[in-house]
């Protein structure tokens, strides 16, 4: 992959991660201003909702940014994808909202059961508000970076196709 593409992915992914590092704990606080303990069921519901909405929003914003960068000539395509992952990305929806929603549903189907399962194995039935906010501050930036990367690569695959 061309250096400018990787740089764009890194910069955009880090920015998406930073926004989610700040905003997701803030939204957790707004939803729980009493800062009460969060039961495992609440963690599961919040994780599923976050995993669906966050990739949808990241997909919409990152797609627009990628299109602007392509139109401005800041970003050039790296040619046809030569890896299996690149070829698979071409089969994903090219509409930003569909792509974001699909990535969000997949993330929710993977992250939520893994998180609940991990907590269940260790006997965790609830988290303090601060532990819950810290959890969101840790996993949402990583997920945002991954989603941003996939969205950018999918947009570039659409340009090459």
C-alpha positions in Angstrom: 0.0 0.0 0.0 1.2 3.4 -0.9 2.8 5.5 1.9 0.3 8.4 1.6 -2.6 5.9 2.0 -1.1 4.4 5.2 -0.4 7.9 6.5 -4.0 9.0 5.8 -5.4 5.8 7.4 -3.2 6.4 10.5 -4.0 10.0 10.9 -7.8 9.5 10.3 -7.9 6.4 12.5 -6.1 8.1 15.3 -8.5 11.1 15.1 -11.5 8.8 15.2 -9.9 7.0 18.2 -9.3 10.3 20.1 -12.9 11.4 19.5 -14.2 8.1 20.8 -11.8 8.1 23.7 -13.3 11.4 24.8 -16.9 11.2 23.7 -17.9 7.6 24.8 -17.1 8.1 28.5 -18.8 11.5 28.3 -21.9 9.9 26.9 -21.7 7.2 29.6 -21.6 9.9 32.2 -24.6 11.8 30.6 -26.5 8.5 30.6 -25.6 7.8 34.3 -25.1 11.2 36.0 -25.7 9.5 39.3 -22.6 7.5 38.6 -24.2 4.4 40.0 -22.7 0.9 39.5 -23.5 -0.6 36.0 -24.8 -4.2 36.1 -23.6 -6.7 33.5 -26.9 -6.5 31.6 -26.4 -2.7 31.4 -22.9 -3.2 30.2 -24.1 -5.7 27.5 -26.8 -3.3 26.3 -24.5 -0.3 26.2 -21.8 -2.2 24.4 -24.2 -3.5 21.8 -25.6 0.0 21.2 -22.2 1.6 21.1 -20.9 -1.1 18.7 -23.7 -0.4 16.3 -23.9 3.4 16.5 -20.2 4.2 16.6 -19.2 2.4 13.4 -22.2 3.9 11.7 -21.2 7.4 12.6 -17.5 6.8 12.0 -18.4 5.3 8.6 -20.4 8.3 7.6 -17.7 10.9 8.6 -14.7 8.9 7.4 -16.3 8.2 4.0 -16.9 11.9 3.5 -13.3 12.7 4.5 -11.9 10.1 2.2 -13.9 11.4 -0.7 -12.7 14.9 0.0 -9.1 13.7 0.1 -9.5 11.9 -3.1 -11.1 14.8 -4.9 -8.5 17.2 -3.6 -5.7 14.9 -4.8 -4.3 14.6 -1.2 -4.9 10.8 -1.4 -4.3 8.6 -4.4 -5.5 5.0 -4.7 -2.9 2.4 -4.2 -4.1 0.4 -7.1 -6.1 -2.8 -7.0 -6.0 -4.6 -3.7 -3.5 -7.4 -3.8 -4.4 -9.0 -0.5 -7.3 -11.3 0.3 -8.6 -8.7 2.8 -8.6 -6.1 0.0 -10.6 -8.3 -2.3 -13.1 -9.1 0.5 -13.6 -5.4 1.2 -14.9 -4.9 -2.4 -17.8 -7.2 -1.5 -18.9 -5.0 1.4 -21.5 -2.3 0.8 -20.1 0.9 -0.8 -22.8 3.2 0.6 -21.3 4.7 3.8 -24.4 4.2 6.0 -24.8 0.5 4.9 -21.1 -0.1 5.4 -21.1 1.5 8.9 -24.2 -0.4 9.9 -22.8 -3.7 8.7 -19.5 -3.1 10.5 -21.5 -2.1 13.6 -23.7 -5.2 13.6 -20.6 -7.4 13.2 -18.8 -5.5 16.0 -21.8 -5.9 18.3 -22.1 -9.6 17.5 -18.4 -10.1 18.3 -17.5 -7.6 21.1 -20.7 -7.9 23.2 -20.6 -11.7 23.8 -16.8 -11.6 24.3 -17.1 -8.9 26.9 -20.0 -10.4 28.7 -18.3 -13.9 28.6 -15.1 -12.5 29.9 -16.8 -10.8 32.8 -18.9 -13.9 33.5 -15.8 -16.1 33.6 -14.3 -13.8 36.2 -17.5 -13.5 38.2 -18.0 -9.8 37.5 -21.7 -8.9 37.9 -21.3 -5.1 37.8 -18.8 -2.4 37.4 -18.4 0.9 39.2 -19.2 3.9 37.0 -15.5 4.8 36.7 -14.5 1.2 35.7 -17.3 1.3 33.1 -16.2 4.7 31.7 -12.6 3.4 31.6 -13.8 0.3 29.8 -15.4 2.5 27.2 -12.3 4.7 27.0 -10.2 1.6 26.2 -12.3 -0.4 23.7 -14.0 2.3 21.7 -10.9 4.0 20.3 -9.5 0.7 19.2 -12.8 -0.2 17.5 -13.0 3.3 15.9 -9.5 2.9 14.5 -10.3 -0.5 13.0 -13.6 0.8 11.5 -11.9 3.9 10.1 -9.3 1.7 8.4 -11.9 -0.6 6.9 -14.0 2.3 5.7 -11.1 4.0 4.0 -9.9 0.8 2.4 -13.4 0.1 1.2 -13.8 3.6 -0.3 -10.5 3.2 -2.1 -11.5 -0.2 -3.4 -14.7 1.4 -4.8 -12.5 4.0 -6.7 -10.3 1.3 -8.1 -13.2 -0.9 -9.2 
